[in-house]
């Protein structure tokens, strides 16, 4: 028994030695050959980052490449993250919360914008003027996104639920097309497509509530953040470089959006005027906004009644990577 015990102790010591780096520090995971990020037309800072190549430049010395993948909505970004297809994804705060509660292991590490990017939209001829008018109506929506959550909360405020309207599940661009064609009566819109519907078609934003728009957050796979914290900081530093460039060069920001969306300058100007890029640090502002959305969704039955929403918000938000100016 003594010999067996000594053998086990020796084996354990050997294993610990193999796992330890210099001076006994745990060995870090080998750096990846590439970092995969999404780009999205609802994330203007990300578009500038992609166009200017700040991250590629920052990673050049390490020999790490950057691969960009388009997300058409928060739902797609979150699906990509959950599948391990990307390392960083752009999503609305409330959508990220629901995803994490449902088992998607992500952390929100940066606020790329505080937008009013969603509202309820209809054509001028429908007679729809308030959320209560959506009872029995066909409404285009992208499930698992801020516009979807916005719609749920608007219906809730009118004493209705999703079941009182006829939801037509479409990705954001298709939702706008369906509204234009008359296939649906209303649409839970998202900029810049929503701005295009406003300006190009005269569509009406019949229900707006800036406070019910949750923040645009950069999410990272939790495993990636644990294994490569320095790379997370490198990505956020590059995002900060792009954000500063976008604020100092509004014409370049507009040009990046025009190039990505193929939409007119006037449409992009409308999107930009509804987008605040001044508050990148994760903190109480995001927590309060997302918690309010989460509690409303819980009341609506979207989030299980037994869920500790404040704790889930705390689990989602990670302020440890905040840029220096935001600490």
N, C-alpha and C positions, 0 to 999 in steps of 0.2 A: 504493500500500500504506500509506504514512504517513497519507494522508487518511482511508482506510478505518479504520485503527487509531484515529485521533483521534475519528472519528465513533462508533465502538463504545465508546470510553472515556467520551465525553460522554453517550451514551445510558445507559450503566451508572450514571454519577454521577446522572443525572436520576432513574433508577428508584430508586436508594437514597434520594434526597431525598424522593421521594414516599412511600416506605415508612417514613421516619423521622418521628417526632413532634418536639416541642420539644426543643432541646438535643441532637438526634441520637438520641433514644431510639426504639426500634422502636414503631410505632403499634400499639395494642391493638385487639382485635376489638371491634366495636360490641356494646354490652350487649344481651342478649336482652330481648324484651318479656315473657317469662314464664320461670320456672324450674319444671321438672317433677320431682316427687319421688314415690316410692311410699310407700304406707302398708301395714302388714302386722300381723296379730295377733301375730306372733312378734317384733315390734319395739315394745315398750311405750313407749319414749321417743319414737319417731316418732308414736305415737298421741296422746301428750300434746302434742307439737309441733303436730300438725294441729288438735287441739281448741282449744288456747290461742291460736293465731294469732300466735305470736312471730315467725315468719319473715315473714308478711305485713306485720306492723308494721315490721320491720326494712327491708323493701324498698319500703315505701310512698313514701318520699321520692324514690326512683329511678323510680317508676312501673312497677316490675316486678311482674307478677302471679305467683301461685303456683298450680300445677295439681297435684292429688293423684290418683294412680293406684294402685289396689289390686294388690298382689302376693300370690298365694296360696301362694307358696313361693319359695325361692332360685332355682329354675330359671326361674320366670316373671320375677322381677326381673332376672336376668341376660340373659334373652331380650330384655326391654324395653330394657335398656342397649345391647345389641349392635345392636338395630334402630334406636337413636336415638330411641325413643319416650319415654324419660325421661332425665333428666340424673343423678339420684341414685337408687340402689336399695339395698334391704336384703338382705343375703345372708350365709350362713355362710362363714367364712373358707376352708374346704377347697373348698367349691363354687365360690367365686370363683377360687381357684387353678386348678382344673381348667378353668374357663371361659377364664381368661387364657392358659393353656397351649394351649388350642384356638383361640386367635386373637381372643378378645374383649378389646378394648383398654380395660381398666378399671384404676383405681387404688383401693385401699382407704385411706380417709383418716380414719376415725373408728370407734371401737368402741362401739356403742350398748349392748352387754351382753355379759357372760360367762355364758352360760346352761347349764343342763343341760336342754336342750329336747327331746332325743330319747332313746329307749330302744326296746327290742324288746318288743312288747306281744302278749298272747294272751288268749283267754277262759279262764275258770277250768276249763272242762271238756275242754280239748284234750290235756292231759298233756304239753304242751311246757314244759320247765323250763330249757333251756339252748340256746345257739346250735346245738350239734351235733344237737339234735332237729329242726332245720329241714330236714334232708335229705329231699328229696322232697315237702316241704310247700309249700302256696301262701302266699306272703308279699306283702302289699300294700306298695308303695313308690313314692315319687315320685323318678324318676330325676333326677340332677343336683342333689341337695340334701344337707344334712348327714345326715338320716336314712338316705339311700341309702348314703352313705359310711360311716356308722356300721355299717350292716348288712354291707357288704363286709368291714369290719375285724373284725366279730364272727365272721363265717363263716370268715375267714382264720385267726383264732385257734383255731377248732375244726377246722382242717385241711380246710375246705371252700371252694368258690368259689360265685359267683352261679349257675353252671350246675347245682350240686347241689340248689338249691331252685327252685321254680317261681314266678318273680317275676311279680306282677300289677301292671302300671304304672297307677297312679291318682294323682290329686292328693290332697293330705293329707286334706281332709275326706271325700273318697270312700273313702279307705283305712279310715278309722274306721268308716264305714257298712258297708263290705264285711266288716269283722271282726265287727261286731254282727250282721249277717245270716247269718253262717256261710259267706259266699262265699270267704273266705280263712281260713287257720289262724293267721296272725300278721300283724303290721303293724309296719313301721318308723315309729313314731309321732312326732308333733310337737306340742308345747304351743301353744295351750291345748287342742286337741282331745284330746291324750293325757291331760291331767288330767281332762277330761270323761269319757273312757272309764273311767278309774280310779274316779272318784267316782260317776258315774251308773250304770255297768254292772258295777262290780266287776272290771273287766279287770285283768290281772296284768302288771306290768312285770317280765318274767322275766330280762332282761339289761340292767343299767345300768353305765355307765362314764363318770362325769362328765368325766374327763380326755380322753376321745375325742370329746367335743362341742367343735367348734371355735367360735371367737368369732362373735358377731353383728357384722358390719362394714357400715359405710355405704360403698358404692362409688360412684365418679363416672366418667363417661366421660372418658378420658384427654385427648381433644381439648378438652372443656369446661374441665378443670382447667388446661390450658395457656393457653387463650384468656381465661379469666375467674378467675384465682386469687383475686382479692378477693371474688368472689361465693362461691367455695368456703369462704373464711374466714367469710363472713356466714352461710352455711348451718350451718357447724359451731358458730359462736357461738350461733345460735338453738337448735341441738340441745343445747348445754351449758345454755342457759337452761331448756329443757324437762327435761333430766336433773336439774338442781338442784331444779326444782319438783316432779318426781316423787318424789325422795328426801325432800324436806321435807313433801310432802303425799301420803302413801301411799294415803289414801282417794280422792284425785283420780285417782291412777294406777289404782287398782282400778276406779273408776267409768268411766274411759276405756276400759278393756279390756272391761268388762261391756257398755258401749254398743256397742262395735265387734263383739263376738262373740256377743252375746245369750245368754251363758252365765251360770250362777248365780255368786254371790259366792264360794262355797266352791271352785268350780273355778278361778276366777281367783286366789284366794288360794294355791292349790297351785302355779299357774304362777309367781306372784311369788316364792314362797319358794325356787324353783329358779333365780332370775334375779338375778345380781349386776350392779348398775349403777354400781359404784364406780371402774371403771378405763377411762376413755374414750380415753386416749392410745394411739396406735399405737407398738409397740415390741417388745422381745425376747419378751415373753410371747406375743403373737400369732404372732410368727415361729416360735417353738419349737413351738407347738401345730399350726400349719398345716403346718410342715415334716414333723412326725411323721406327720400324716395323708397328706401327699403321698408320702412314702417308702413307707408301707404300701400306698397305691394303686398305686404303681409296681411294688411286689413282686407285687401282685395282677393286674398287667397292664392296669390302667385307664389309667395314665399311661405313655406310651412309655418303653422301657428307656433310650433315649439322652437323655432329658430331664435337664437339670441342675436338680433340684428346689430346692436351696437358692437358686440364682440366680433361679429363677422366683418363689420367695417374696419375695426382695428386690425383684424387679421389680413385684410386686403391691402391696406395702406402701409407703405414702408418709407418713413422719412429719413432713414439712415443714409440714403444716397443723394439727399438734397444738395443742389449746387451751393457753393460756398456763400454766395450772396443771400441765399434763402435760409441759411442755418440760423 
